[in-house]
Amino acid sequence: MSKVNWMEEVTKRKEGFIKDLQGLLQIKSVLDEDNATEEAPLGQGIKDALQYMLDLGEKDGFTSKNVGNLAGHLEMGEGEELIGVLGHIDVVPEGDGWSVDPYSGEVKDGKIYARGSADDKGPTIAAYYGMKIVKELGLPINKRVRLIIGTDEESDWRCVEHYFKHEEMPTTGFVPDADFPIIFAEKGIADYDIVQPAQAEQVSVEFELVSFQSGRRYNMVPDFAEVHIKVQDDASNIVQDFLAYLSEAKLEGDANTSDGKIVLTLVGKSAHGAEPRFGKNAGTLMAQYLQKLELDEAGKKYVARVSEFHDQSRGEVFGVEYEDEDSGELTINVGVMNYSKDSGGRIGLNMRYPVTFNIDEGKQKIEEVLAEKGLQLENFTDSKPTYVKKDDPLIKTLQKVYEEQTGETANLLAIGGGTYSRALDHGVAFGAMFPGREDVMHQKDEYAFVEDLLKATAIYAQAIFELSK
C-alpha cells in the first residue's frame, strides 16, 4: 500500500467538511432542562444535534446507535479491540455581544464563527471526517473504531455516565476537546464545603456580620463580593475606611449605609479555578478588610476562615501542599462564600490535585484540621486524575502522527482542567487547539481557523488508522 497523503485527502473533502460542520453549528444545542422530555432529556436542541450526527453517519455508511437520547455512537471496522474517540455536541449559552449570528457558522477571513466552532463541534466533525477518510479509502484495519457523541459535557456529564452503563468501554482512545500536542495527565478535581454551623444568640457588639456573599461556581475565582453589616452607631468612619482600602489596593467597589446597616461591595478579577493566582478573589479580599473590624463572634470566625485562604492557594491552610514532576502543584480555589447570621456559613472549595497525590489521606488531613477549628466537611465529590505513562504505545503513536503531520515536536502536557478522557479507562486528550492559538472557547465571537480544523482532520485520520491497523 502506498503511503497516504492525509492532508491531500482532507483537502479533497474541504467543501463537504465545511457544509457538514455548518449544519451542526446551526443547531442551538444548549442545555434546556425546563423543556426536557423523555425523548429530549436535555432539551430539543441537544437532541437535534445528536440526531444530526447519527443521520450524517448513517448517510456515510457507519453503524449508528442512539443510547437513551443522552449519547450515541458511529462505528466502523471489525475486531475484538475498540478504539474510542469522544467528542461532544452540546455548547454553553451564546451570551451577548457577538458581531455575527452565533449559530450561523459564517466563514470570513479564514475563520468559521459560531458557538461550538472550537468547543467542541469543530473538533468533533474533524474526528468524524478522520474516520470517514479511513473508511472511504478502504484502508486495512483490524479493530473497531467508534466516535462516541456526548451531549452533556458542559454540565454534569450525564451523557458519558449513561453511555458507559450500557455500552462497551474502549480499549484505548482519545478526546478531541483540548490542546495539541497531547495531554497525558489531568489532575484530580475535588469539590467540598467547609461548614460553620449557626451559633446561638450572641452578645451585642458594635459590628454584626449579617451576610457575606461571593462567588457562584466552585471552579471560578469570584469577581464580586457583597457584605451587610449591622452597626450600633455612626458608620461613616467605616465607609471612608473601606473606600480608602479599595483605593490603596487598586480595587473597585463601594460602601453605603442604609437602615442601620453598612453594605460593602468589592470587585475582583475572575479566573479559572485551576489556577487561582490568575485572578483576584473578591471574597478573600473582602475578608482581609473585615478582619480589621470588631465583629460579633460568629462573624469574626467566618471572616477569619475565609481570610486564611487569601494568597494561599497551594493547600497551605490544610497542610496538604504537594507537587509531582508530571502534573505540578496541588491548588485550592475558594469559589463560593455564603454566610448569614441565622444559618451559619459555608466556604466552597475546588481542589486540583496531582496524579500521584493520595486523595484519601488528603481528605483525612483536611477533616482533622477542620475539626480542630469546630468546622465540618460536607458535599465532598471527587473526580479521579487521569494519567497515561509517557512510554505508553498510545502516547508514542500519537506523538509520531503529530510530528509527521506538523513537523513539530509533540510535547506532552499536564493540565488542571478536566476532559472526557476521564471517562475512559485508557485515553488522552488530543487537540484540536494548536500551540500559540488564542483560546476563544466560551467567549463571544467564538471561532476556529478553517485551516486548523483541516489540519486536525489529517492528524485524526492518520491517528485512527495507526491505532486501528
Secondary structure, 3 states (H helix, E strand, C coil): CCCCCHHHHHHHCHHHHHHHHHHHHCCCCECCHHHCCCCCCCCHHHHHHHHHHHHHHHHCCCEEEEECCCEEEEEECCCCCEEEEEEECCECCCCCCCCCCCCCCEEECCEEECCCCCCCHHHHHHHHHHHHHHHHCCCCCCCEEEEEEECCCCCCCHHHHHHHHHCCCCCEEEECCEECCEEEEECEEEEEEEEECCCCCCCCCCEEEEEEEECCCCCECCCEEEEEEEECCCCHHHHHHHHHHHHHCCCEEEEEEECCEEEEEEECECCECCCHHHCECHHHHHHHHHCCCCECHHHHHHHHHHHHCCCCCCCHHHCCCCEECCCEECEEEEEEEEEECCCEEEEEEEEEECCCCCHHHHHHHHHHHHHHCCCEEEEEEEECCEECCCCCHHHHHHHHHHHHHHCCCCCEEEECCCCHHHHCCCEEECCEECCCCCCCCCCCCCEEEHHHHHHHHHHHHHHHHHHHC
